[in-house]
Amino acid sequence: MQNTLCLRFLKILQIVARLDMRIDKWLSSTNVVKRRTVATDMLHSGVVYINGVQAKASKNVAIGDKVSLKFLGREEQYEVLDIPTTKSTPKSDKEKYAKHIQTIEIKGE
């Protein structure tokens, strides 16, 4: 019961403090991809994963989530460090919001 209360409290905090954001908006506003339409196309193509689960455009990301992009024979992995409060951020601020973990070459593609 205590765990459920903690989870509910965390969810309320995320809503109040805006600690989450739609994945398509996060990808574009943090400059992981160039445009939101590109992010949406990638999500519709099924190449974006959040914590190992294939994501839809409406899925929210939160601080600490792992985001993977699997395309063109490689996998780019990022960690969500922060949620931007503005529609776009300068490219120099990308490291504040997304940490590039690694690039993995996928054989056979």
PADRENSE-40006 format. One record per residue: residue number from 0; residue in three letters; x, y, z of N, C-alpha, C, CB in turn. Coordinates in Angstrom, 1 decimal, always signed. Glycine has a CB too. Example, Ala and Ser with C-alpha at 12.3 -4.5 7.8 and 13.67 -1.06 7.14 Angstrom:
2
REC   seq   type     n_c1     n_c2     n_c3    ca_c1    ca_c2    ca_c3     c_c1     c_c2     c_c3    cb_c1    cb_c2    cb_c3
REC     0    ALA    +13.2     -5.7     +7.8    +12.3     -4.5     +7.8    +13.2     -3.3     +7.8    +11.3     -4.5     +9.0
REC     1    SER    +12.8     -2.2     +7.1    +13.7     -1.1     +7.1    +12.9     +0.0     +7.9    +14.1     -0.6     +5.7
***
This chain:
109
REC   seq   type     n_c1     n_c2     n_c3    ca_c1    ca_c2    ca_c3     c_c1     c_c2     c_c3    cb_c1    cb_c2    cb_c3
REC     0    MET     +0.8     -1.2     +0.0     +0.0     +0.0     +0.0     +0.9     +1.3     +0.0     -0.9     +0.0     +1.2
REC     1    GLN     +2.0     +1.2     +0.7     +2.8     +2.4     +0.8     +3.5     +2.7     -0.6     +3.9     +2.1     +1.9
REC     2    ASN     +3.8     +1.6     -1.3     +4.4     +1.7     -2.6     +3.4     +2.4     -3.6     +4.8     +0.4     -3.2
REC     3    THR     +2.1     +2.0     -3.5     +1.1     +2.6     -4.4     +0.9     +4.1     -4.0     -0.2     +1.9     -4.2
REC     4    LEU     +1.0     +4.4     -2.8     +0.9     +5.9     -2.4     +2.0     +6.7     -2.9     +0.8     +6.0     -0.9
REC     5    CYS     +3.2     +6.1     -2.8     +4.4     +6.8     -3.3     +4.3     +7.0     -4.8     +5.7     +5.9     -3.0
REC     6    LEU     +3.9     +6.0     -5.6     +3.7     +6.1     -7.0     +2.7     +7.1     -7.4     +3.3     +4.7     -7.6
REC     7    ARG     +1.6     +7.2     -6.6     +0.5     +8.2     -6.9     +1.1     +9.6     -6.6     -0.7     +7.9     -6.1
REC     8    PHE     +1.8     +9.7     -5.5     +2.4    +11.0     -5.2     +3.4    +11.4     -6.2     +3.1    +10.9     -3.8
REC     9    LEU     +4.2    +10.5     -6.7     +5.2    +10.8     -7.8     +4.5    +11.3     -9.0     +6.1     +9.6     -8.1
REC    10    LYS     +3.4    +10.6     -9.4     +2.6    +11.0    -10.6     +2.0    +12.4    -10.4     +1.5     +9.9    -10.8
REC    11    ILE     +1.5    +12.7     -9.3     +1.0    +14.0     -9.0     +2.1    +15.1     -9.1     +0.3    +14.1     -7.6
REC    12    LEU     +3.2    +14.8     -8.5     +4.3    +15.7     -8.6     +4.7    +16.0    -10.1     +5.5    +15.2     -7.9
REC    13    GLN     +4.8    +14.9    -10.9     +5.1    +15.1    -12.3     +4.1    +15.9    -13.0     +5.2    +13.7    -13.0
REC    14    ILE     +2.8    +15.8    -12.7     +1.8    +16.6    -13.4     +1.9    +18.1    -12.9     +0.4    +16.1    -13.0
REC    15    VAL     +2.1    +18.3    -11.7     +2.2    +19.6    -11.1     +3.5    +20.3    -11.6     +2.2    +19.6     -9.6
REC    16    ALA     +4.6    +19.6    -11.5     +5.9    +20.3    -11.9     +6.3    +20.1    -13.3     +7.0    +19.6    -11.0
REC    17    ARG     +5.4    +19.5    -14.1     +5.7    +19.2    -15.5     +7.1    +18.5    -15.7     +5.8    +20.6    -16.3
REC    18    LEU     +7.2    +17.4    -15.0     +8.4    +16.6    -15.1     +8.4    +15.6    -16.2     +8.7    +15.9    -13.8
REC    19    ASP     +7.4    +15.7    -17.1     +7.3    +14.8    -18.2     +6.9    +15.6    -19.5     +6.3    +13.6    -18.0
REC    20    MET     +7.1    +15.0    -20.6     +6.8    +15.6    -21.9     +6.6    +14.5    -22.9     +7.9    +16.6    -22.3
REC    21    ARG     +5.7    +14.8    -23.9     +5.5    +13.9    -25.0     +6.9    +13.6    -25.7     +4.5    +14.4    -26.1
REC    22    ILE     +7.1    +12.3    -26.1     +8.4    +11.9    -26.6     +8.7    +12.7    -28.0     +8.4    +10.4    -26.9
REC    23    ASP     +7.7    +12.9    -28.8     +7.9    +13.6    -30.1     +8.4    +15.0    -29.8     +6.7    +13.6    -31.0
REC    24    LYS     +7.8    +15.6    -28.8     +8.1    +17.0    -28.5     +9.5    +17.1    -27.9     +7.1    +17.7    -27.6
REC    25    TRP     +9.8    +16.1    -27.0    +11.1    +16.0    -26.3    +12.3    +15.8    -27.3    +11.2    +14.9    -25.3
REC    26    LEU    +12.1    +14.9    -28.3    +13.1    +14.6    -29.3    +13.4    +15.9    -30.1    +12.6    +13.5    -30.2
REC    27    SER    +12.4    +16.7    -30.5    +12.7    +17.8    -31.3    +13.2    +19.0    -30.4    +11.4    +18.2    -32.0
REC    28    SER    +12.6    +19.2    -29.3    +13.0    +20.4    -28.5    +14.4    +20.3    -27.9    +12.0    +20.7    -27.4
REC    29    THR    +14.9    +19.1    -27.7    +16.2    +18.9    -27.2    +17.3    +18.7    -28.3    +16.3    +17.7    -26.3
REC    30    ASN    +16.8    +18.8    -29.5    +17.7    +18.7    -30.7    +18.3    +17.3    -30.9    +18.8    +19.7    -30.6
REC    31    VAL    +17.6    +16.3    -30.5    +18.0    +14.9    -30.8    +17.7    +14.7    -32.3    +17.3    +13.9    -29.9
REC    32    VAL    +16.5    +15.1    -32.7    +16.2    +15.1    -34.1    +15.9    +16.6    -34.5    +15.0    +14.2    -34.4
REC    33    LYS    +15.9    +16.8    -35.8    +15.9    +18.2    -36.3    +14.5    +18.9    -36.2    +16.3    +18.3    -37.7
REC    34    ARG    +13.4    +18.1    -36.5    +12.1    +18.6    -36.5    +11.1    +17.7    -35.8    +11.6    +18.9    -38.0
REC    35    ARG    +10.0    +18.3    -35.3     +9.0    +17.4    -34.7     +8.3    +16.5    -35.6     +8.0    +18.3    -34.0
REC    36    THR     +8.2    +16.9    -36.9     +7.6    +16.0    -37.9     +8.5    +14.8    -38.1     +7.3    +16.8    -39.2
REC    37    VAL     +9.8    +15.0    -38.1    +10.7    +13.9    -38.3    +10.6    +12.9    -37.1    +12.2    +14.4    -38.4
REC    38    ALA    +10.5    +13.5    -35.9    +10.3    +12.7    -34.7     +9.0    +11.9    -34.8    +10.3    +13.6    -33.4
REC    39    THR     +7.9    +12.5    -35.2     +6.6    +11.8    -35.3     +6.7    +10.7    -36.4     +5.5    +12.8    -35.7
REC    40    ASP     +7.4    +11.0    -37.5     +7.6     +9.9    -38.5     +8.4     +8.7    -38.0     +8.3    +10.5    -39.7
REC    41    MET     +9.4     +9.0    -37.2    +10.2     +8.0    -36.6     +9.4     +7.1    -35.6    +11.4     +8.5    -35.9
REC    42    LEU     +8.5     +7.8    -34.9     +7.6     +7.1    -33.9     +6.6     +6.2    -34.6     +6.9     +8.1    -33.0
REC    43    HIS     +6.0     +6.8    -35.7     +5.1     +6.0    -36.5     +5.8     +4.8    -37.2     +4.4     +6.9    -37.6
REC    44    SER     +7.0     +4.9    -37.5     +7.8     +3.8    -38.1     +8.2     +2.8    -37.1     +9.0     +4.4    -38.9
REC    45    GLY     +8.1     +3.1    -35.9     +8.4     +2.1    -34.8     +9.9     +2.0    -34.5     +7.9     +0.8    -35.2
REC    46    VAL    +10.7     +3.1    -34.7    +12.1     +3.0    -34.4    +12.5     +3.7    -33.1    +12.9     +3.6    -35.6
REC    47    VAL    +11.5     +4.2    -32.4    +11.8     +4.8    -31.1    +11.3     +4.0    -29.9    +11.1     +6.2    -31.0
REC    48    TYR    +12.2     +3.8    -28.9    +11.9     +3.0    -27.8    +12.2     +3.8    -26.5    +12.7     +1.6    -27.8
REC    49    ILE    +11.3     +3.6    -25.5    +11.5     +4.2    -24.2    +11.6     +3.1    -23.2    +10.3     +5.2    -23.8
REC    50    ASN    +12.8     +3.0    -22.5    +13.0     +1.9    -21.6    +12.8     +0.5    -22.2    +12.1     +2.1    -20.3
REC    51    GLY    +13.1     +0.4    -23.5    +13.0     -0.9    -24.1    +11.7     -1.2    -24.7    +13.4     -2.0    -23.2
REC    52    VAL    +10.7     -0.3    -24.6     +9.4     -0.6    -25.1     +9.1     +0.4    -26.3     +8.3     -0.4    -24.0
REC    53    GLN     +8.6     -0.1    -27.4     +8.3     +0.7    -28.6     +7.3     +1.8    -28.2     +7.8     -0.2    -29.7
REC    54    ALA     +7.7     +3.0    -28.6     +6.9     +4.2    -28.2     +6.0     +4.7    -29.3     +7.8     +5.3    -27.7
REC    55    LYS     +4.8     +5.3    -28.8     +4.0     +6.0    -29.7     +4.2     +7.5    -29.5     +2.4     +5.7    -29.5
REC    56    ALA     +3.8     +8.4    -30.4     +4.0     +9.8    -30.3     +3.4    +10.4    -29.0     +3.5    +10.5    -31.5
REC    57    SER     +2.4     +9.9    -28.5     +1.7    +10.4    -27.3     +2.3    +10.0    -26.0     +0.2    +10.1    -27.3
REC    58    LYS     +3.3     +9.1    -26.0     +3.9     +8.5    -24.8     +4.8     +9.6    -24.2     +4.8     +7.3    -25.1
REC    59    ASN     +4.7     +9.8    -22.9     +5.5    +10.8    -22.2     +6.8    +10.2    -21.7     +4.7    +11.3    -21.0
REC    60    VAL     +7.8    +11.0    -21.7     +9.1    +10.7    -21.1     +9.3    +11.4    -19.8    +10.3    +10.9    -22.1
REC    61    ALA    +10.0    +10.9    -18.9    +10.3    +11.5    -17.6    +11.8    +11.5    -17.4     +9.5    +10.8    -16.5
REC    62    ILE    +12.2    +12.3    -16.5    +13.7    +12.3    -16.1    +14.1    +10.9    -15.7    +14.0    +13.3    -15.0
REC    63    GLY    +15.2    +10.4    -16.3    +15.8     +9.1    -16.0    +15.4     +8.1    -17.0    +15.3     +8.7    -14.6
REC    64    ASP    +14.5     +8.3    -17.9    +14.1     +7.4    -18.9    +15.2     +7.2    -19.9    +12.8     +7.8    -19.6
REC    65    LYS    +15.3     +6.0    -20.5    +16.3     +5.7    -21.6    +15.5     +5.7    -22.9    +17.0     +4.3    -21.3
REC    66    VAL    +16.0     +6.5    -23.8    +15.4     +6.6    -25.2    +16.4     +6.0    -26.2    +15.0     +8.0    -25.5
REC    67    SER    +15.9     +5.1    -27.0    +16.7     +4.4    -28.1    +16.1     +4.7    -29.4    +16.8     +2.9    -27.9
REC    68    LEU    +16.9     +5.1    -30.4    +16.5     +5.3    -31.8    +17.2     +4.3    -32.6    +16.8     +6.8    -32.3
REC    69    LYS    +16.4     +3.4    -33.3    +17.0     +2.3    -34.1    +16.7     +2.6    -35.5    +16.5     +0.9    -33.6
REC    70    PHE    +17.8     +3.0    -36.3    +17.6     +3.3    -37.7    +18.9     +3.3    -38.4    +16.9     +4.7    -37.8
REC    71    LEU    +18.9     +3.1    -39.7    +20.0     +3.1    -40.6    +21.2     +2.2    -40.1    +20.6     +4.5    -40.7
REC    72    GLY    +20.8     +1.0    -39.6    +21.8     +0.0    -39.1    +22.5     +0.3    -37.8    +22.8     -0.2    -40.2
REC    73    ARG    +21.9     +1.2    -37.0    +22.6     +1.5    -35.8    +21.5     +1.9    -34.7    +23.6     +2.7    -35.9
REC    74    GLU    +21.9     +1.9    -33.5    +21.0     +2.3    -32.4    +21.7     +3.4    -31.6    +20.7     +1.0    -31.5
REC    75    GLU    +21.0     +4.5    -31.5    +21.5     +5.6    -30.7    +20.7     +5.6    -29.3    +21.3     +7.0    -31.4
REC    76    GLN    +21.4     +5.6    -28.2    +20.8     +5.5    -26.9    +21.0     +6.8    -26.1    +21.3     +4.3    -26.1
REC    77    TYR    +20.0     +7.4    -25.5    +20.0     +8.6    -24.8    +19.4     +8.4    -23.4    +19.3     +9.8    -25.6
REC    78    GLU    +19.8     +9.2    -22.5    +19.1     +9.3    -21.2    +18.5    +10.6    -21.0    +20.1     +8.9    -20.0
REC    79    VAL    +17.3    +10.7    -20.5    +16.6    +11.9    -20.3    +17.1    +12.5    -19.0    +15.0    +11.7    -20.2
REC    80    LEU    +17.8    +13.7    -19.1    +18.4    +14.3    -17.9    +17.4    +15.4    -17.3    +19.7    +15.0    -18.3
REC    81    ASP    +16.7    +16.1    -18.2    +15.8    +17.1    -17.8    +14.7    +17.3    -18.9    +16.5    +18.5    -17.5
REC    82    ILE    +13.6    +18.0    -18.5    +12.5    +18.3    -19.4    +12.6    +19.8    -19.7    +11.1    +17.8    -18.8
REC    83    PRO    +12.7    +20.2    -21.0    +12.7    +21.6    -21.3    +11.4    +22.3    -21.0    +13.1    +21.8    -22.7
REC    84    THR    +11.5    +23.5    -20.6    +10.2    +24.3    -20.4     +9.8    +25.1    -21.6    +10.4    +25.2    -19.1
REC    85    THR    +10.7    +25.2    -22.6    +10.4    +26.0    -23.8    +10.2    +25.1    -25.0    +11.5    +27.0    -24.0
REC    86    LYS     +9.7    +25.6    -26.1     +9.4    +24.8    -27.3    +10.7    +24.3    -27.9     +8.6    +25.6    -28.3
REC    87    SER    +11.7    +25.2    -27.9    +13.0    +24.8    -28.5    +14.1    +25.3    -27.6    +13.2    +25.3    -29.9
REC    88    THR    +15.3    +24.6    -27.7    +16.4    +25.0    -26.9    +17.6    +25.1    -27.8    +16.7    +23.9    -25.8
REC    89    PRO    +18.6    +26.0    -27.4    +19.8    +26.1    -28.2    +20.5    +24.8    -28.3    +20.7    +27.2    -27.7
REC    90    LYS    +21.2    +24.5    -29.5    +21.9    +23.3    -29.6    +23.0    +23.1    -28.6    +22.6    +23.2    -31.0
REC    91    SER    +23.5    +24.3    -28.1    +24.6    +24.2    -27.1    +24.1    +23.7    -25.7    +25.2    +25.6    -26.9
REC    92    ASP    +22.7    +23.7    -25.5    +22.1    +23.3    -24.3    +21.7    +21.8    -24.3    +20.9    +24.1    -23.9
REC    93    LYS    +21.9    +21.1    -25.4    +21.5    +19.7    -25.6    +21.9    +18.8    -24.5    +22.0    +19.2    -26.9
REC    94    GLU    +23.2    +19.1    -24.0    +23.7    +18.2    -22.9    +23.0    +18.4    -21.6    +25.2    +18.5    -22.7
REC    95    LYS    +22.2    +19.4    -21.4    +21.5    +19.6    -20.2    +20.2    +18.7    -20.2    +21.0    +21.1    -20.1
REC    96    TYR    +19.7    +18.3    -21.3    +18.5    +17.6    -21.4    +18.6    +16.2    -21.8    +17.6    +18.3    -22.4
REC    97    ALA    +19.7    +15.9    -22.7    +19.8    +14.5    -23.2    +21.3    +14.1    -23.1    +19.3    +14.4    -24.6
REC    98    LYS    +21.5    +13.0    -22.5    +22.9    +12.4    -22.4    +23.0    +11.3    -23.4    +23.3    +12.0    -21.0
REC    99    HIS    +23.9    +11.4    -24.4    +24.1    +10.4    -25.4    +24.9     +9.3    -24.7    +24.9    +10.9    -26.6
REC   100    ILE    +24.3     +8.1    -24.5    +24.9     +7.0    -23.8    +25.9     +6.2    -24.7    +23.9     +6.0    -23.2
REC   101    GLN    +25.3     +5.7    -25.9    +26.2     +5.0    -26.8    +25.5     +4.8    -28.1    +26.5     +3.6    -26.2
REC   102    THR    +26.4     +4.5    -29.1    +25.9     +4.1    -30.5    +26.3     +2.6    -30.7    +26.5     +5.0    -31.6
REC   103    ILE    +25.3     +1.8    -31.1    +25.5     +0.4    -31.3    +25.3     +0.2    -32.8    +24.6     -0.5    -30.4
REC   104    GLU    +26.2     -0.5    -33.5    +26.0     -0.9    -34.9    +25.2     -2.2    -34.9    +27.4     -1.1    -35.6
REC   105    ILE    +24.1     -2.2    -35.7    +23.3     -3.4    -35.8    +23.7     -4.1    -37.0    +21.8     -2.9    -35.8
REC   106    LYS    +24.1     -5.4    -36.8    +24.5     -6.2    -38.0    +23.3     -6.7    -38.7    +25.4     -7.3    -37.5
REC   107    GLY    +23.4     -6.9    -40.0    +22.3     -7.5    -40.8    +21.3     -6.5    -41.3    +21.6     -8.5    -40.0
REC   108    GLU    +21.5     -5.2    -41.1    +20.6     -4.2    -41.6    +21.3     -3.3    -42.6    +20.0     -3.4    -40.5
***
